[in-house]
Amino acid sequence: MAKSLKAAESPPPSRRPPGEDRRQAILEAAREVFLERGYAETNIDAVVERAGASKATVYALFGNKDGLFNAVTTLCGTQFAAVVEGVEISSSPAENLRRLARTYCKGAFHPTTLAMYRLAVGESGRRPDSGDVFYRLGPRVIIGAVAKFFRECAEKGVIETSDPEQLADCFLAALRGTLFNRAAMNPTRIPTQPELEQHIDFVVDTFLRGVQPRGRTS
């Protein structure tokens, strides 16, 4: 991927106030440390050293390690959602689904996204509440962004759906499929671009039959 998801949709430093630059740097450092060491082995000292910040600043901004992890999850979710929200709506139902599918898969199968998913799932067995937080601040945000896209498509008459939220949930679940499970369980099994394109074509063609407005073709 030419552009890391870590940097996606982050405003240029010059546009952010100094305090926000410092917060962003700490979050990026924390994400790296969490992914390298796992939640249990990560401590504030390691994040402080990586970010070049002070411990007092980290505690003032995030409270504790739980707060820092939640903030990292929020960062991942909002960056991913911002990329999805940037997909433009066209007059073609098929083109809309393909644009959305490619954008979503580009993010979902990114190594950083997969690593965060593994981290959250692994930690949820020890701290069930952390799984709820991850879902609410990560995947739930993405579903909301895709539902908004489908709602706008329906308002423009490009697709038909009685429930954009449920459509978004089903569409994203189909796009992940066994390819996501395989990649999540084995980092070396991330699908190739041809595999993804074939998978996307199948999912889009299948969904198109259900959302295409009556009386029109793609």
SEDOFI-656089 format. One line per field, with one value per residue: residue number from 1; residue in three letters; x, y, z of N, C-alpha, C in turn. Coordinates in steps of 0.001 Angstrom, whole numbers. Example, Ala and Ser with C-alpha at 12.3 -4.5 7.8 and 13.67 -1.06 7.14 Angstrom:
2
nr	c(1:2)
rest	c(ALA:SER)
nu	c(13190:12850)
nv	c(-5690:-2250)
nw	c(7800:7080)
cau	c(12300:13670)
cav	c(-4500:-1060)
caw	c(7800:7140)
cu	c(13200:12900)
cv	c(-3300:30)
cw	c(7800:7870)
This chain:
218
nr	c(1:2:3:4:5:6:7:8:9:10:11:12:13:14:15:16:17:18:19:20:21:22:23:24:25:26:27:28:29:30:31:32:33:34:35:36:37:38:39:40:41:42:43:44:45:46:47:48:49:50:51:52:53:54:55:56:57:58:59:60:61:62:63:64:65:66:67:68:69:70:71:72:73:74:75:76:77:78:79:80:81:82:83:84:85:86:87:88:89:90:91:92:93:94:95:96:97:98:99:100:101:102:103:104:105:106:107:108:109:110:111:112:113:114:115:116:117:118:119:120:121:122:123:124:125:126:127:128:129:130:131:132:133:134:135:136:137:138:139:140:141:142:143:144:145:146:147:148:149:150:151:152:153:154:155:156:157:158:159:160:161:162:163:164:165:166:167:168:169:170:171:172:173:174:175:176:177:178:179:180:181:182:183:184:185:186:187:188:189:190:191:192:193:194:195:196:197:198:199:200:201:202:203:204:205:206:207:208:209:210:211:212:213:214:215:216:217:218)
rest	c(MET:ALA:LYS:SER:LEU:LYS:ALA:ALA:GLU:SER:PRO:PRO:PRO:SER:ARG:ARG:PRO:PRO:GLY:GLU:ASP:ARG:ARG:GLN:ALA:ILE:LEU:GLU:ALA:ALA:ARG:GLU:VAL:PHE:LEU:GLU:ARG:GLY:TYR:ALA:GLU:THR:ASN:ILE:ASP:ALA:VAL:VAL:GLU:ARG:ALA:GLY:ALA:SER:LYS:ALA:THR:VAL:TYR:ALA:LEU:PHE:GLY:ASN:LYS:ASP:GLY:LEU:PHE:ASN:ALA:VAL:THR:THR:LEU:CYS:GLY:THR:GLN:PHE:ALA:ALA:VAL:VAL:GLU:GLY:VAL:GLU:ILE:SER:SER:SER:PRO:ALA:GLU:ASN:LEU:ARG:ARG:LEU:ALA:ARG:THR:TYR:CYS:LYS:GLY:ALA:PHE:HIS:PRO:THR:THR:LEU:ALA:MET:TYR:ARG:LEU:ALA:VAL:GLY:GLU:SER:GLY:ARG:ARG:PRO:ASP:SER:GLY:ASP:VAL:PHE:TYR:ARG:LEU:GLY:PRO:ARG:VAL:ILE:ILE:GLY:ALA:VAL:ALA:LYS:PHE:PHE:ARG:GLU:CYS:ALA:GLU:LYS:GLY:VAL:ILE:GLU:THR:SER:ASP:PRO:GLU:GLN:LEU:ALA:ASP:CYS:PHE:LEU:ALA:ALA:LEU:ARG:GLY:THR:LEU:PHE:ASN:ARG:ALA:ALA:MET:ASN:PRO:THR:ARG:ILE:PRO:THR:GLN:PRO:GLU:LEU:GLU:GLN:HIS:ILE:ASP:PHE:VAL:VAL:ASP:THR:PHE:LEU:ARG:GLY:VAL:GLN:PRO:ARG:GLY:ARG:THR:SER)
nu	c(847:610:232:388:-2000:-1795:-1141:-3228:-5594:-4779:-4472:-2176:694:1054:-1467:-2603:-3051:-277:-544:-2182:-541:1374:-216:-1011:1458:2097:28:572:3041:2252:542:2389:3948:2058:1338:3743:4443:2142:-833:-575:2202:2906:3889:3579:6033:7506:6065:6379:9139:9334:7821:9073:8073:6750:6064:4168:2696:1504:-138:-1760:-3130:-4341:-4917:-4522:-3133:-5267:-6899:-5200:-4988:-7660:-7811:-6024:-7411:-9655:-8429:-7609:-10121:-11427:-9718:-9920:-12673:-12800:-11507:-13292:-15529:-14679:-15210:-16610:-19957:-21394:-23430:-23898:-24996:-23420:-20817:-20656:-20775:-18454:-16414:-16675:-16237:-13563:-12195:-12806:-11720:-9045:-8325:-9184:-7645:-5147:-1912:-1602:-4247:-5126:-3356:-4110:-6665:-6098:-4782:-6828:-8763:-7280:-6810:-9369:-10269:-9118:-9859:-12877:-14382:-12716:-12953:-15541:-15155:-13290:-14839:-16900:-15514:-14060:-14803:-17618:-17766:-16925:-18974:-21025:-20135:-20249:-22958:-23969:-23043:-24531:-27076:-27072:-26731:-29181:-30948:-30372:-31437:-29908:-29478:-31589:-32813:-34158:-33045:-30293:-28308:-28307:-27776:-25193:-23792:-24104:-22919:-20230:-19498:-19641:-17610:-15347:-15305:-13962:-11423:-10525:-10534:-8600:-6311:-6179:-5556:-3158:-480:984:-740:-2164:-4455:-3740:-3724:-5132:-6682:-8266:-9658:-11168:-12768:-14110:-15536:-17341:-18834:-19905:-21398:-23296:-24617:-25566:-27822:-29701:-29901:-30107:-32026:-35353:-36070:-33824:-30497:-27069)
nv	c(-1185:2163:4303:4579:3312:4358:6996:7950:10359:12087:15387:17795:18598:21396:22443:21781:22600:23138:21509:19449:18266:17135:15305:13635:12546:11043:9162:7810:6694:5100:3285:1864:674:-856:-2695:-3962:-5096:-6056:-5748:-6369:-6317:-3761:-599:2635:3947:2931:3954:6682:6924:6193:8190:10485:12107:13419:11641:12818:14327:12321:11018:13168:13629:11159:9655:6831:3540:2098:4185:5244:3119:2989:5443:5061:3091:4584:6427:4734:3853:6267:7250:5247:5367:7945:7623:5918:7591:9362:8342:8896:9357:7830:7694:5108:2072:-303:701:2301:378:-1068:859:1470:-1058:-1626:428:-122:-2737:-2214:-879:-2693:-4993:-4107:-4415:-3101:-2699:-5364:-6253:-4698:-5705:-8383:-7880:-6699:-8757:-10787:-9625:-9312:-11647:-11640:-9169:-8462:-6101:-4500:-5470:-4661:-1900:-1641:-2536:-619:1767:1218:-972:-421:2274:2248:798:2630:4717:3520:2914:5492:6233:4456:5359:7939:7257:5982:8092:9583:8022:6038:3507:960:525:-524:-406:1018:682:-2067:-3123:-2149:-3514:-6216:-6111:-5410:-7566:-9630:-8815:-9111:-11913:-15281:-14645:-12531:-13711:-15669:-14102:-12686:-14657:-15554:-13726:-13933:-14625:-12668:-11631:-11615:-8973:-9779:-11875:-10442:-8750:-10577:-11602:-9263:-8656:-10812:-10445:-7860:-8229:-10024:-8559:-6487:-7363:-7168:-4466:-2810:-344:-973:-1726:-654:-973:-1782)
nw	c(0:-881:774:4185:6515:8973:8660:7253:6378:8399:9483:8111:10090:10400:10408:12770:16226:18532:20848:19936:18046:19726:21140:19031:18267:20517:20469:18048:18707:20857:19585:18024:20037:21485:19478:19017:21496:22686:24750:27543:28043:27504:28715:30270:30413:28236:26089:26524:26158:23435:22215:22967:24920:28043:31085:32688:30875:29291:31183:31873:29492:28852:31100:32029:31217:30095:29173:27269:25439:24590:23312:21207:19808:19081:17380:15262:14361:13597:11604:9667:9141:8069:5643:4336:4247:2391:-82:-3213:-4416:-7204:-10230:-10798:-9502:-9344:-9612:-7342:-5259:-5826:-5569:-2851:-1747:-2526:-1227:1453:1779:1305:3600:5637:5241:5671:7151:9681:10566:10778:12736:14945:15303:16040:18439:19990:20107:21352:23857:24841:26039:28560:29490:29157:28845:27360:24812:24135:24119:22024:19858:19814:19347:17098:14801:14934:14327:11679:10441:10800:9152:6618:6497:6397:3873:2239:2877:1780:-887:-1335:-945:-3161:-5073:-6193:-5181:-3684:-464:2610:5038:5774:7722:8461:5963:5547:7579:6747:4187:4739:6315:4447:2722:4322:5069:4723:3945:5533:8092:7707:7209:9594:11402:10493:9725:7384:5409:4057:1618:-1924:-4407:-6813:-5699:-3897:-5664:-7142:-5116:-4284:-6629:-6724:-4337:-4744:-7124:-6177:-4126:-5627:-6951:-5013:-4230:-6398:-8010:-9067:-12438:-13607:-14965:-14118)
cau	c(0:1479:32:73:-3249:-1452:-1097:-4387:-6521:-4272:-4193:-774:1018:934:-2865:-3046:-2403:864:-986:-2709:625:1966:-1142:-933:2745:1998:-854:1285:4046:1544:80:3545:4358:1016:1399:5003:4567:871:-1351:-61:3615:3112:3793:3641:7430:7907:5409:7036:10453:9140:7238:9873:7194:6907:5045:3107:1852:709:-1190:-2689:-3952:-5056:-5300:-3790:-2905:-6563:-7306:-4315:-5389:-8942:-7545:-5419:-8505:-10441:-7634:-7702:-11492:-11764:-8937:-10515:-13975:-12582:-11187:-14550:-16396:-14156:-15630:-17625:-21118:-21608:-24799:-23961:-25010:-22283:-19603:-20671:-20417:-17055:-15571:-16751:-15613:-12107:-11708:-12914:-10759:-7702:-8091:-9415:-6578:-3851:-1271:-1853:-5616:-5160:-2622:-4964:-7757:-5551:-4503:-8092:-9382:-6468:-6963:-10759:-10454:-8715:-10581:-14019:-14819:-11851:-13516:-16674:-14612:-12702:-15916:-17637:-14670:-13466:-15748:-18925:-17589:-16845:-20331:-21767:-19695:-20761:-24411:-24195:-22838:-25693:-28240:-26966:-26998:-30623:-31606:-30158:-32086:-28911:-29760:-32788:-32635:-35045:-32274:-28881:-27428:-28194:-27105:-23769:-23271:-24045:-21977:-18875:-19242:-19377:-16302:-14292:-15385:-12883:-10131:-10114:-10219:-7317:-5244:-6103:-4943:-1810:-56:1592:-1788:-2936:-4781:-3120:-4671:-6066:-7640:-9216:-10513:-12124:-13694:-14930:-16464:-18405:-19687:-20623:-22403:-24363:-25377:-26180:-29158:-30640:-30017:-30296:-33411:-36136:-36235:-32595:-29336:-25893)
cav	c(0:3319:5231:3839:3662:5136:8412:8316:11397:12931:16711:18182:19169:22852:22818:21401:23341:22408:20476:18326:17590:16326:14193:12728:11852:10051:8093:7019:5911:4092:2243:1038:-114:-1857:-3733:-4693:-5796:-6525:-4865:-6698:-5978:-2334:299:4063:4338:2594:4909:7971:6865:6162:9450:11624:12963:13230:10794:13707:14689:11154:10830:14302:13508:9883:9105:5601:2704:1815:5379:5371:2100:3415:6558:4475:2453:5668:6952:3788:3866:7526:7339:4308:5921:9121:7140:5426:8741:10093:7709:9703:8645:7973:7372:3671:1229:-1215:1471:2699:-766:-1438:1886:1294:-2340:-1520:1306:-833:-3842:-1639:-607:-3863:-5971:-3475:-5094:-2424:-3004:-6755:-6376:-4134:-6667:-9488:-7378:-6498:-10065:-11483:-8995:-9366:-12809:-11255:-7954:-8423:-4734:-3904:-5866:-3768:-585:-1726:-2626:646:2843:811:-1506:243:3550:1950:447:3890:5472:2840:3108:6856:6191:3799:6235:9014:6642:5737:9390:10035:7075:5196:2152:824:-208:-91:-347:1233:169:-3517:-3364:-1901:-4615:-7419:-5885:-5467:-8949:-10408:-8422:-9720:-13340:-16150:-14019:-11750:-14643:-16306:-13120:-12330:-15774:-15778:-12493:-14203:-15040:-11528:-11946:-10845:-8076:-10541:-12578:-9451:-8283:-11650:-11644:-8056:-8803:-11744:-9815:-6749:-8771:-10634:-7507:-5618:-7883:-6797:-3030:-2031:111:-1732:-1141:-96:-1845:-1120)
caw	c(0:-1026:1871:5392:7182:10156:8330:6439:6803:9466:8961:8173:11392:10432:10575:14094:17298:19084:21777:19167:17477:20789:21401:17886:18326:21593:20003:17042:19435:21646:18670:17680:21207:21734:18463:19162:22778:23224:25801:28879:28176:27232:29872:29924:30228:26870:25195:26756:25505:21987:21753:23380:25714:29480:31687:33182:29727:28917:32186:31801:28288:28686:32393:32337:30042:29481:28438:26110:24474:24021:22407:20020:19082:18482:16267:14144:13854:12927:10374:8727:8765:7230:4295:3764:3984:1245:-1335:-3893:-4932:-8645:-10630:-11070:-8295:-9360:-9369:-5934:-4426:-6063:-4948:-1407:-1412:-2665:-164:2723:1815:1394:5016:6488:5076:5934:8279:10951:10962:11198:13998:15997:15521:16819:19782:20703:20357:22349:25167:25298:26899:29910:29866:28229:28576:26331:23522:23875:23782:20690:18868:19758:18822:15834:13808:14962:13627:10252:10003:10729:7972:5429:6515:5924:2424:1638:3067:792:-2199:-1420:-1080:-4541:-5966:-6844:-4707:-2866:782:3689:6278:5425:8782:8313:4689:5770:8383:5902:3096:5269:6745:3236:2196:5140:4771:5190:3652:6706:9168:7393:7388:11012:12118:9989:9035:6072:4485:3554:224:-2993:-5059:-7652:-4837:-3389:-6752:-7448:-3980:-4360:-7758:-6349:-3315:-5362:-8048:-5375:-3449:-6624:-7252:-3962:-3977:-7627:-8178:-10031:-13756:-14186:-14969:-13566)
cu	c(879:1392:-392:-1237:-2980:-1509:-2337:-5251:-6050:-3940:-2712:-479:799:-495:-3398:-2371:-1295:464:-1508:-1578:1247:1094:-1068:347:2724:1138:-169:2334:3385:1055:1235:3932:3337:1120:2671:4999:3277:438:-663:1373:3920:2995:3984:5071:7902:7307:6075:8385:10315:8678:8111:9058:7504:5783:3873:2146:944:-432:-2218:-3640:-4848:-5422:-4492:-3637:-4204:-7025:-6484:-4695:-6707:-8737:-6900:-6490:-9371:-9725:-7762:-9090:-11827:-10970:-9531:-11850:-13814:-12256:-12453:-15458:-15929:-14542:-16769:-18739:-21245:-23057:-24990:-23960:-23794:-20987:-19526:-20223:-18955:-16103:-15503:-16026:-14090:-11512:-11719:-11860:-9327:-7343:-8171:-8269:-5186:-3223:-1535:-3259:-5718:-4459:-3431:-6112:-7268:-5313:-5782:-8750:-8612:-6663:-8368:-11045:-10115:-9501:-11754:-14482:-13980:-12351:-14692:-16198:-14049:-13791:-16611:-16820:-14035:-14496:-17101:-18882:-17575:-18223:-21168:-21417:-20242:-22284:-24771:-24052:-24048:-26941:-28237:-27216:-28498:-31388:-31480:-30801:-31141:-29062:-31089:-32448:-33581:-34294:-30785:-27918:-27226:-27504:-25601:-23130:-23089:-22997:-20535:-18517:-18915:-18004:-15159:-14212:-14241:-11508:-9617:-9731:-8865:-6155:-5076:-5386:-3514:-1377:546:543:-2698:-3210:-4046:-4173:-5621:-7102:-8703:-10182:-11569:-13199:-14649:-15959:-17642:-19374:-20524:-21721:-23588:-25239:-26131:-27598:-30186:-30863:-30273:-31766:-34118:-36215:-34991:-31506:-28156:-25198)
cv	c(1231:4228:4468:4293:4509:6624:8892:9356:12210:14299:17022:18857:20673:23305:22487:22287:22516:21273:19248:17555:16649:15099:13151:11909:10765:8877:7197:6131:4796:2957:1304:126:-1198:-3019:-4568:-5598:-6474:-5629:-5110:-6226:-4508:-1550:1741:4506:4072:3563:6277:8008:6922:7519:10650:12619:12751:12357:11639:14084:13530:10943:11954:14154:12269:9187:7889:4763:2350:2994:5570:4354:2472:4541:6057:3804:3496:6244:6044:3832:5117:7704:6453:4863:7113:8719:6662:6593:9568:9494:8517:8827:8913:7606:5878:2874:317:-475:1924:1557:-1139:-412:1692:22:-2247:-666:583:-1937:-3347:-1347:-1850:-4866:-5357:-4155:-4436:-2708:-4427:-6953:-5811:-5075:-7838:-9069:-7266:-7825:-10821:-10930:-9155:-10574:-12498:-10060:-7783:-7012:-4076:-4273:-4994:-2393:-591:-1742:-1283:1745:2508:337:-804:1579:3327:1606:1714:4696:4849:2982:4508:6926:5583:4673:7355:8480:6437:7041:9946:9097:6132:3730:2156:20:355:87:-207:650:-1341:-3886:-3188:-3055:-5866:-7288:-6013:-6880:-9829:-10080:-9018:-11226:-14159:-15551:-13244:-12678:-15300:-15347:-12728:-13410:-16050:-14559:-12717:-14557:-13874:-11766:-11051:-9936:-8819:-11312:-11625:-8992:-9328:-11727:-10453:-8165:-9706:-11096:-8700:-7261:-9366:-9573:-6629:-6072:-7446:-5313:-2206:-1613:-656:-989:-532:-1127:-1053:-248)
cw	c(0:173:3102:5986:8400:9871:7604:7114:7999:8906:9039:9504:11471:10666:11969:15122:17913:20013:21068:18483:18505:21084:20275:17925:19394:21149:18972:17719:20229:20762:18322:18838:21525:20739:18558:20391:23245:24378:27140:29084:27885:28532:29413:29665:28799:25868:25303:26034:23988:21460:22059:24183:27189:30004:32171:32056:29328:29904:32130:30616:28290:29999:32813:31068:29333:28625:27183:25036:23801:23013:21111:19164:18380:17269:15045:13512:13075:11636:9288:8217:7829:5796:3594:3384:2799:-92:-1952:-4454:-6428:-8966:-10868:-9769:-8223:-9030:-7918:-5029:-4593:-5436:-3437:-988:-1477:-1551:1177:2824:1918:2840:5873:6422:5218:7160:9639:11460:11487:12537:15159:16324:16370:18266:20597:21059:21434:23746:25721:26180:28340:30412:28903:27882:27493:24943:23143:23437:22363:19619:18703:19084:17478:14825:13775:14210:12117:9700:9853:9498:6689:5351:6013:4401:1728:1758:2030:-618:-2387:-1619:-2494:-5559:-6680:-6430:-3970:-1622:1826:4996:5951:6450:8643:7006:4838:6531:7527:4799:3595:5735:5546:2662:3017:4855:5347:4918:4861:7854:8948:7648:8849:11811:11684:9175:7662:5022:4074:2068:-769:-3619:-6002:-6837:-4312:-4473:-7117:-6364:-4028:-5477:-7395:-5366:-3926:-6293:-7289:-4725:-4440:-6960:-6217:-3793:-5234:-7792:-9289:-11362:-14341:-14111:-14461:-14585)
